[in-house]
Amino acid sequence: MIRRLLPLTMGTLFTLACAALMPPTALPTLVPTPTSSTTPEPTASPLPSPSSTPLPPPWLTVYPTFVYEPTLWPTPTAPSALDCTLNWQSPGNGVKYHPRDFFTVGWKVTNTGSATWSPGSVELTYVGGSKLYLSPSVQLKTGVPRGQAVILNAEMRAPRKLDRYTTYWSLRQGTTYFCNLALTIYVEE
């Protein structure tokens, strides 16, 4: 038996693999024959149509591909009172720095919530990702009423290791986080 399987050619193996991938064909519906019994006999249902997605052969294991992006943003508790729109960011995502370079990131945001952002109660805060910051929080210098824009700056330093880094920031008032911001940089020689 084993000797008969060994001389299989690649063409034969390909044909067998393709046959295994083919969906099953529909079976005809069985019609019961008339009998004197009062209990009707069940009819067989056809298999799925050939247009349905074929299943992989039993010897092929298919693993789904998942892209996991952790959710680092805390859920805001009052989105209508505290909200923003990002107007621009400098530097943009993907900028390259040398190891240990100092730089400043700026985000220009507009207050789209109903509450005024006050200097003593609202601050820009690091919330996750790479710790590129020189200080994990930055206080607002002026109040920002609804409809007004402000530029938020954070001083940072590129790490020593050559790699891709993403840092996540947010405005915070007490325990409420809103206005989620992020920066991705590359450290290269």
C-alpha positions as CSV (number, residue, x, y, z in Angstrom):
1,M,0.0,0.0,0.0
2,I,2.8,2.5,0.9
3,R,4.7,1.7,-2.3
4,R,1.6,2.6,-4.4
5,L,1.4,6.1,-2.7
6,L,5.1,7.0,-3.2
7,P,5.1,7.3,-7.0
8,L,2.4,10.0,-6.9
9,T,3.4,13.0,-9.0
10,M,3.0,16.6,-8.1
11,G,0.1,16.8,-10.6
12,T,-1.7,14.0,-8.8
13,L,-1.1,15.6,-5.4
14,F,-2.4,18.9,-6.7
15,T,-5.5,17.3,-8.2
16,L,-6.2,15.6,-4.8
17,A,-5.7,18.9,-2.9
18,C,-8.0,20.7,-5.3
19,A,-10.7,18.0,-5.0
20,A,-10.5,18.3,-1.2
21,L,-11.2,22.1,-1.5
22,M,-14.2,21.6,-3.7
23,P,-17.5,22.2,-2.0
24,P,-19.9,19.3,-1.8
25,T,-22.6,19.1,-4.4
26,A,-26.3,19.4,-3.6
27,L,-28.1,16.1,-3.0
28,P,-31.6,15.7,-4.6
29,T,-34.5,16.2,-2.3
30,L,-36.1,12.9,-1.3
31,V,-39.8,12.6,-1.8
32,P,-41.7,10.2,0.4
33,T,-43.5,7.4,-1.2
34,P,-47.3,7.1,-0.5
35,T,-48.1,4.7,2.3
36,S,-51.0,3.9,4.4
37,S,-49.3,5.4,7.4
38,T,-50.8,8.7,8.7
39,T,-47.4,10.0,9.9
40,P,-45.6,11.9,7.2
41,E,-42.0,10.9,6.6
42,P,-39.4,13.7,6.7
43,T,-37.7,15.0,3.5
44,A,-34.0,15.4,3.2
45,S,-32.7,19.0,2.9
46,P,-30.1,19.7,0.2
47,L,-26.6,20.5,1.2
48,P,-25.3,24.1,0.8
49,S,-25.2,25.4,-2.7
50,P,-21.8,25.3,-4.6
51,S,-21.7,29.1,-4.4
52,S,-21.2,29.0,-0.6
53,T,-17.6,29.4,0.7
54,P,-15.7,26.1,0.5
55,L,-14.3,24.6,3.7
56,P,-10.5,23.9,3.9
57,P,-9.4,20.3,3.7
58,P,-9.2,18.5,7.1
59,W,-5.4,18.4,6.9
60,L,-5.1,22.2,6.5
61,T,-5.3,24.2,9.7
62,V,-6.4,27.8,9.1
63,Y,-5.6,30.3,11.7
64,P,-7.4,33.7,11.7
65,T,-5.2,36.8,11.7
66,F,-5.8,39.3,14.5
67,V,-4.4,42.7,14.8
68,Y,-4.5,43.7,18.5
69,E,-4.5,47.4,19.3
70,P,-4.9,47.9,23.0
71,T,-7.3,50.6,24.1
72,L,-5.3,53.0,26.2
73,W,-7.9,55.8,26.3
74,P,-9.9,56.0,29.5
75,T,-13.6,56.4,28.8
76,P,-14.8,60.0,29.3
77,T,-17.6,60.4,31.7
78,A,-19.0,63.7,30.3
79,P,-18.3,63.8,26.6
80,S,-20.7,66.7,25.9
81,A,-19.2,69.0,28.5
82,L,-15.5,68.1,27.7
83,D,-14.6,67.4,24.1
84,C,-12.2,68.6,21.5
85,T,-11.2,68.5,17.8
86,L,-7.6,68.0,16.7
87,N,-6.6,70.7,14.2
88,W,-3.0,69.8,13.6
89,Q,0.0,68.1,15.2
90,S,3.7,68.9,14.9
91,P,5.8,66.9,14.3
92,G,3.6,64.6,12.3
93,N,3.5,60.8,12.9
94,G,6.4,58.9,11.4
95,V,9.1,61.5,12.0
96,K,12.6,60.1,12.5
97,Y,15.0,61.1,15.3
98,H,18.5,60.1,16.3
99,P,18.9,58.3,19.7
100,R,18.5,60.6,22.7
101,D,17.4,63.7,20.5
102,F,15.3,66.2,22.4
103,F,12.1,67.5,20.7
104,T,8.8,69.2,21.4
105,V,5.5,67.9,20.2
106,G,2.6,70.3,19.7
107,W,-1.1,69.6,19.2
108,K,-3.5,72.4,18.3
109,V,-6.9,71.5,19.6
110,T,-10.3,73.3,19.6
111,N,-12.6,73.1,22.6
112,T,-15.8,71.6,21.2
113,G,-17.4,70.8,24.5
114,S,-19.8,73.0,26.5
115,A,-17.4,73.6,29.5
116,T,-14.4,76.1,29.6
117,W,-11.0,74.4,30.1
118,S,-9.6,76.2,33.1
119,P,-5.8,76.4,33.8
120,G,-6.0,75.1,37.3
121,S,-8.3,72.2,36.5
122,V,-7.4,70.9,33.0
123,E,-4.0,69.5,32.1
124,L,-2.3,67.6,29.3
125,T,-1.4,64.1,30.7
126,Y,0.6,61.1,29.5
127,V,-1.8,58.0,29.5
128,G,0.2,55.2,28.0
129,G,2.6,53.8,25.4
130,S,6.2,54.8,25.2
131,K,7.5,57.1,27.9
132,L,9.1,59.7,25.8
133,Y,8.2,62.7,28.0
134,L,10.4,64.9,30.2
135,S,7.3,65.6,32.3
136,P,4.2,63.4,32.4
137,S,1.8,66.3,32.6
138,V,1.6,69.9,31.3
139,Q,-0.7,72.5,32.9
140,L,-2.8,74.8,30.7
141,K,-1.5,78.4,30.7
142,T,-4.8,80.1,29.8
143,G,-8.5,79.3,29.9
144,V,-10.0,77.8,26.7
145,P,-13.7,78.6,26.2
146,R,-16.0,76.7,23.9
147,G,-15.0,77.2,20.2
148,Q,-11.5,78.5,21.0
149,A,-8.3,76.7,20.1
150,V,-5.1,76.2,22.1
151,I,-1.7,74.7,21.3
152,L,-0.6,72.0,23.8
153,N,3.2,71.3,23.9
154,A,5.1,68.5,25.6
155,E,8.9,68.2,25.8
156,M,10.2,64.8,24.8
157,R,13.4,62.8,24.2
158,A,13.9,60.0,21.8
159,P,15.0,56.7,23.4
160,R,18.5,55.1,22.8
161,K,17.2,51.9,21.1
162,L,16.5,52.1,17.4
163,D,12.8,51.3,17.0
164,R,9.3,52.6,16.5
165,Y,7.7,54.4,19.5
166,T,4.1,55.6,20.1
167,T,3.1,57.8,23.1
168,Y,-0.5,58.5,24.1
169,W,-1.7,61.7,25.8
170,S,-5.0,63.1,26.8
171,L,-6.5,66.2,28.5
172,R,-7.7,65.5,32.0
173,Q,-10.0,67.2,34.4
174,G,-10.1,65.4,37.7
175,T,-10.7,61.8,36.8
176,T,-12.3,62.6,33.4
177,Y,-10.0,62.1,30.4
178,F,-10.9,63.6,27.0
179,C,-9.3,64.8,23.8
180,N,-7.1,61.8,23.1
181,L,-3.8,62.5,21.3
182,A,-0.9,60.3,20.1
183,L,2.5,60.6,18.4
184,T,4.5,57.9,16.7
185,I,8.2,58.4,16.0
186,Y,11.1,56.3,14.6
187,V,14.5,56.3,16.2
188,E,17.2,55.7,13.6
189,E,20.9,56.4,13.2
